[in-house]
């Protein structure tokens, strides 16, 4: 196992499977009598969130606390980051306080990488979303959820077809998911209007479609991405209603899905825009379960990154 | 390398331990067997079968993974976790018998006692092992022992069970030079 988790490309397939398997064991343990484990007692984990987040931050916090680590929350608002302190100075401060791991969310792509490779601190760095680059723990929890519901008797996701729908251009969730899901053997279809696809998408290991209706009936899972309303002014879309009509998951599209196919969303949702309330609350929706799985997956990540020595392979 | 315990001795030891557990706990009604993965879990199932054969009714049996409670986690690479399965009636006020393959430093059992404390409060905790090789580092003693094997700390004991290794045997290896 590696020391940092910066992007999915840091993981081999067996690393990824070992995270998923560990998470599965931990999920069963937290349903049972052993909710709190002493494994990371005496370790300090810093949540460094320079960008807003609810789910990811509290999910990492819950995971760290269930492993008995001490958690320090550090958000941009109300800290010296908002006064313009550099990442380097922040990192050195955290090092001086004895942080064993830093979980970083930042609006600059590559921030986690800069922190890890800067030699400013000795602890592990976990990327909790950097700009439009990657969000590896989200992809791992998505893979965990898909495996639990859809896997055809395999340990990986081979034979499955998964659609990722929406703002691919700005989505770190999409980037991490394409890398991870294809590594685990799934086929990925990206569905978006041409304006919301990045340049060079043809070189990604995924198919691209502009027609949601032709894709929805043949996938095992659909991951709906949030339309970032603040970007609507930048002329990516004619208007929200048109987007919703062509790329939203409404009741009619929901009814054309395969029998056991599931609906996912990394949150926060814009109900009525990319996903209708009926779809979000339907029996196919595993959106709330994703949050629960997130805690188990992040416990597995913290355990595998922090519990042992770094010299030996698992 | 020598065979310290061949297959027939292993199965005799299991039967004897089953008898001793029944004798000491006046039957199997209050007993919960908890095997420590991997091989302790298999031994627990075998002891459970033996008890059922003798007493004529099944005994509660589960597994207890102690990886997250070890005190040597930071000294080695992270280990894969194994499932913990506590029987539905729980361990509250039960006579819990922990089962492991080899008793050596005693640290695994210390971790198991910690893990057990998270689950509940048994009436008693007893310990059954297939092999006791000595060299304890903690004040821990087994209640049921398949075989006492005097060893030097450098020697290596390998327990093979048919469930995991295809064959039943306990091997004693000299330390690798």
Interface residues (C-beta under 8 A of the other chain):
Chain A: X1 X18 X21 X22 X25 X26 X28 X29 X32 X33 X34 X36 X37 X38 X39 X67 X303 X304 X307 X308 X309 X311 X312 X313 X314
Chain B: X65 X68 X69 X73 X74 X75 X76 X77 X78 X79 X80 X81 X82 X83 X84 X86 X90 X114 X115 X118 X119 X120
